[in-house]
Amino acid sequence: MARRNWMFGVMRKAFERYGFQPIETPAMENLQTLTGKYGEEGDQLIFKILNNGDYLNKANSDALAAGDSKALTASISKKALRYDLTVPFARFVVMSRNDLTFPFRRYQMQTVWRGDRPGKGRYQEFTQCDADIIGSDSVLCELDLITLFHEVLSELGVPGYEIVLNDRRLLNGLARAWGIEERFQDFTVALDKWDKIGNDGVRKELGERGFEVGTIDRVMQLFDLLARTESSERLAGMRALFAAGDEQASAAYEEVKELMSMAHAAGVEAEQLVFDPTLARGLNYYTGAIFEVRVPDAPIGSICGGGRYADLTGIFGWEGMSGVGISFGADRIYDVLEHYDAFPEEAMAEPEVLVLQLDEEGKPQALEAMRQLRLASVRTVLYPDVVKLKKQLKHASDLHVRFVFMAGADERSKGVWTVRNMQTGEQMEQPLKEAVALVTK
């Protein structure tokens, strides 16, 4: 928990440095608010909450008799645990629009729940740390979020991360060129599984979804682009697959090209920002730029994600509010840092000093030493009992404190404290003020 709090502290400082304001939303949402926002597979992972009281009393008896779970759910469950923080944020924006200044920047760090099969890097309960900008179409918003990714992940010490970029409008352009625009959701759902099932798996999935062999072959051209090492070459290769005169796809191409150029100028290295033509992001509400962060050699999938949504608030009756947001997967980032043993020492909030009690007469001085150390922001604990020195020193060792303060009758007569460095074993006598300054330094 100390390490998680350290991570949250790094993120919170970065969010506020970028001008984001904190909000929270309830753990529960109306089920109808969440349904249909996360794709067909996402809907199946929503944790539904049974209605209060005798929920079967008002159940759909025909659905119950027929074993029709979908029809039955509507009559026995009106609420659900939130699946992510973005849809609740859209509801919050609509309900609070008279109190907000747009473009509005929010950050939120809370728990979400998904009925997924637990595994390495995959949880049913986990914490998301989101940052969103709503009320602007400017590509500068995407730039801000890319640099936020870069700064936070660098400060956390995540090794070898890649910020992966694509645009749903580019994928829409390909769907139009290939005549599968009406099957766009099936196309992106299959494409989004590439990192889990590979080329052969995607080919098989597309076949099972009824795509023709010629169309599947064209889709597989996207994977050929991945062999091109330079992101600019991949982007140009994807541009060549559009139909001539597709203005929407062409505009998206120019925007992605500009975004990558500005990100590099802002300090994001070329190897840290990667264009991936197969990135699809399975959530239905994404309409523009989409992001993922991956650590190629880590034993888990993406650790962050996000994207542009053109009209997320429209589902709550306020149309035309465009926004873009990203999410840091705190639990997966933790797993990566733990895998590489990359947590810094300061992530652990362990005590730094233990003040010992050698006799009852020294209690007032011990309390004063503890107070002065804490005033100097040194994490300090006072051993609560007068027991053998050996036992207190063992406790100091078990706590991994760096210093021990102790004073018996002899030290008190001289007005000093014995300070022991628990790492080196070195001891010195100092007046309290100098001893505190020594430890603080």
Residue pairs with C-beta under 8 A, 6 or more apart in sequence:
2 347
2 348
2 349
2 350
3 334
3 337
3 343
3 347
3 348
4 127
4 330
4 334
5 349
6 343
6 346
6 347
6 348
6 349
7 156
7 330
7 333
7 334
7 337
7 347
8 109
8 129
8 330
10 152
10 155
10 156
11 107
11 109
11 129
11 152
11 328
11 330
12 22
12 107
12 109
14 148
14 151
14 152
14 155
15 22
15 107
15 131
15 148
16 107
18 105
18 131
18 144
18 148
19 105
20 105
20 106
20 107
20 131
21 104
21 105
21 106
21 107
22 106
22 107
22 108
23 89
23 92
23 106
23 107
23 108
24 108
24 110
25 82
25 85
25 88
25 89
25 91
25 92
25 108
25 110
26 82
26 88
27 81
27 82
27 110
27 111
28 49
28 79
28 80
28 81
28 82
29 79
29 80
29 81
29 82
29 87
29 88
29 91
30 78
30 79
30 80
31 46
31 48
31 49
31 73
31 77
31 78
31 79
31 80
33 87
33 88
33 91
33 315
34 46
34 80
34 82
34 83
34 87
35 43
35 46
36 43
36 284
37 83
37 87
37 283
37 284
37 285
37 315
38 45
38 46
38 83
38 84
38 282
38 283
38 284
39 185
39 189
39 282
39 283
39 284
40 185
40 189
41 189
41 282
42 83
42 282
42 283
44 115
45 83
45 114
45 115
45 116
46 80
46 81
46 83
46 114
46 115
47 80
47 81
47 113
47 114
47 115
47 124
48 73
48 77
48 79
48 80
49 77
49 78
49 79
49 80
49 81
50 76
50 77
51 58
51 76
51 77
51 78
55 76
55 77
56 64
56 76
58 75
58 76
59 72
59 75
59 76
60 71
60 72
60 74
60 75
62 68
62 71
63 69
63 70
63 71
63 72
63 75
64 72
81 112
81 113
82 88
82 112
82 113
83 112
83 113
83 114
84 112
84 128
84 283
84 327
85 108
85 110
85 112
85 128
85 130
85 327
86 130
86 132
86 285
86 309
86 312
86 325
86 327
87 285
87 312
89 106
89 108
89 130
89 132
89 134
89 325
90 312
90 313
90 315
90 316
91 316
93 100
93 104
93 134
93 313
93 318
93 321
94 313
94 316
94 317
94 318
95 316
97 318
102 134
102 135
102 136
102 321
103 133
103 134
103 135
103 136
103 141
104 133
104 134
104 135
105 131
105 132
105 133
106 130
106 131
106 132
106 134
107 129
107 130
107 131
107 132
108 128
108 129
108 130
109 127
109 128
109 129
109 130
109 330
110 127
110 128
111 125
111 126
111 127
111 128
112 125
112 126
112 127
112 128
113 124
113 125
114 123
114 124
114 126
115 124
116 122
116 123
116 124
118 124
120 299
120 300
120 335
121 299
121 300
121 301
121 331
121 332
121 335
122 300
122 301
123 331
126 329
126 330
126 331
126 332
127 330
127 331
128 327
128 328
128 329
128 330
129 327
129 328
129 330
130 325
130 326
130 327
130 328
131 145
131 148
131 325
131 326
132 323
132 324
132 325
132 326
133 141
133 144
133 145
133 323
133 324
133 325
134 313
134 321
134 322
134 323
134 325
135 321
135 322
135 323
136 322
136 323
137 322
139 255
139 258
139 259
139 262
139 289
140 262
141 324
142 259
142 289
142 308
142 324
143 259
143 262
143 263
143 266
145 291
145 306
145 324
145 325
145 326
146 163
146 165
146 259
146 263
146 266
146 268
146 273
146 291
147 263
147 266
147 267
147 268
148 326
149 163
149 291
149 293
149 304
149 326
150 163
150 263
150 267
150 268
150 272
152 328
153 161
153 293
153 304
153 333
156 333
156 337
157 337
157 342
157 343
157 344
158 295
158 303
158 333
158 336
158 337
158 342
159 295
159 336
159 340
159 342
160 295
160 296
160 297
161 272
161 293
161 294
161 295
161 303
162 271
162 272
162 273
162 274
162 293
162 294
162 295
162 296
163 268
163 272
163 273
163 274
163 291
163 292
163 293
164 274
164 275
164 276
164 279
164 291
164 292
164 293
164 294
164 302
165 231
165 256
165 259
165 260
165 273
165 274
165 275
165 276
165 279
165 289
165 290
165 291
166 256
166 275
166 276
166 277
166 278
166 279
166 280
166 281
166 289
166 290
167 252
167 255
167 256
167 288
167 289
167 290
168 188
168 280
168 281
168 286
168 287
168 288
168 289
168 290
168 307
168 308
169 248
169 249
169 251
169 252
169 287
169 288
170 238
170 242
170 249
170 252
170 253
170 256
170 277
171 184
171 187
171 188
171 191
171 280
172 181
172 184
172 248
172 249
173 242
173 243
173 246
173 248
173 249
173 250
173 252
174 222
174 238
174 241
174 242
174 249
175 181
175 183
175 184
175 187
176 243
176 246
176 249
177 241
177 242
177 243
177 246
178 215
178 218
178 219
179 215
180 187
180 211
180 215
183 209
183 211
185 284
186 206
186 209
186 210
186 211
187 206
187 211
187 219
188 280
188 281
188 282
189 280
189 282
190 202
190 205
190 206
190 209
191 202
191 219
191 222
191 278
191 280
192 279
192 280
192 281
192 282
193 201
193 202
193 205
194 201
194 202
194 223
194 278
195 294
195 301
195 302
196 301
197 204
197 205
199 220
199 223
202 219
202 220
202 223
203 216
203 220
206 215
206 216
206 219
207 213
207 216
211 219
218 241
221 241
222 238
222 277
222 278
223 278
225 234
225 237
225 238
225 277
226 234
226 276
226 277
226 278
228 234
228 237
231 260
231 270
231 273
231 274
231 275
232 257
232 260
232 275
234 275
234 276
234 277
235 253
235 256
235 257
235 260
235 275
235 277
237 277
238 253
238 277
239 250
239 253
242 249
242 250
242 253
243 249
252 288
255 289
256 275
256 289
259 289
260 273
260 275
263 273
264 270
264 273
276 292
279 290
279 292
280 290
281 290
281 292
281 305
281 307
283 307
285 309
285 312
286 307
286 308
286 309
287 308
287 309
287 310
287 311
288 307
288 308
288 309
288 310
288 324
289 307
289 308
289 324
290 305
290 306
290 307
290 308
291 304
291 305
291 306
291 307
291 326
292 302
292 304
292 305
293 302
293 303
293 304
293 305
294 301
294 302
294 303
295 303
295 336
298 335
298 336
298 339
298 340
299 339
300 332
300 335
300 336
301 332
302 329
302 332
303 328
303 329
303 332
303 333
303 336
304 326
304 327
304 328
304 329
304 333
305 326
305 327
305 329
306 324
306 325
306 326
306 327
307 324
307 325
308 322
308 323
308 324
309 322
309 323
309 324
309 325
310 322
311 319
311 320
311 321
311 322
312 321
312 323
313 319
313 321
314 320
314 321
336 342
337 343
349 379
350 379
350 399
350 400
350 401
351 379
351 380
351 381
351 399
351 401
352 378
352 379
352 380
352 401
352 402
352 403
352 439
353 373
353 378
353 379
353 380
353 381
353 401
353 402
353 403
353 404
353 405
353 439
354 380
354 381
354 382
354 383
354 392
354 395
354 396
354 399
354 401
354 403
354 404
354 405
355 366
355 369
355 370
355 373
355 380
355 381
355 382
355 383
355 404
355 405
355 406
356 366
356 383
356 389
356 392
356 393
356 396
356 404
356 405
356 406
357 363
357 366
357 382
357 383
357 384
357 385
357 386
357 392
358 386
358 389
358 406
358 407
358 408
359 386
359 408
359 409
360 386
361 409
361 412
362 407
362 408
362 409
362 412
365 407
365 412
366 382
366 405
366 407
367 382
368 432
369 405
369 407
369 417
369 432
369 435
369 436
370 380
370 381
370 382
372 432
372 433
372 436
373 380
373 405
373 436
373 439
374 380
376 436
376 437
376 439
376 440
377 440
378 436
378 439
378 440
381 399
381 401
383 392
383 395
389 406
392 404
392 406
393 404
396 404
396 422
397 422
401 422
402 421
402 422
402 423
402 439
403 419
403 420
403 421
403 422
403 439
404 419
404 420
404 422
405 417
405 418
405 419
405 435
406 417
406 418
406 420
407 416
407 417
407 418
411 417
411 418
411 429
414 429
415 431
416 429
416 430
416 431
416 435
417 429
417 430
417 431
417 432
417 435
418 427
418 428
418 429
419 427
419 428
419 429
419 430
419 435
419 438
419 439
420 426
420 427
421 427
428 438
430 438
